[in-house]
């Protein structure tokens, strides 16, 4: 049975949703680690996969805190040791910076439910893109999906970055929005749109993670 570590906040963007469904269906043993455990002396235990979830923290240029830098360093050490990594949203941004790339803060938060083109898999999603920080570059990475203004999916060796929230279900999206104080009029159109395509989004998440896992193992 493979083991997956999931790194996340304790009470925000921590629900695994469609990613949890995939982990269960592939018989992973899941171990949760929360960001407040990442002290200077912390070391990730051995595992077949580290999944790094979203956060309100930032690794954008000019916004990196001491805690964010510590996470960048620990992720960099993890992947440089040849361990498997999948970063989702903030986790993808952490990976980009660990690779020597750049994340930039935007004047407005981008919120949409959109399909995206993925090299080798065709059109995938639709998934939620909800981000204030955009990944601008990830040196040495292969770009699997992008739009003009940002990188969306990329990989470098044993590490993958996935900017869209492929884990979100309509229910977990609504709970996340409420937790960060977003008005119902702002989040309800996204919940409705994701609900319309929920089966397609779930299938796309499984297809994407299967593709990644095959390339990692």
Secondary structure, 3 states (H helix, E strand, C coil): CCEEEEEECCCCCCCCHHHHHHHHHCCCEEEEEEHHHCCCCCCCCCCCEEEECCCCCCCCCCCCCHHHHHHHHHHHHHHHCCCCEEEECHHHHHHHHHCCCEEEEEEEEEEEEEEEEECCCEEEEEEEEEEEEEEEECCCCEEEEEECCEEEEEEECCEEEECCECCCCHHHHHHHHHHCCCCHHHHHHHHHHHHHCHHHHHHHHHHHHHHHHHHHC
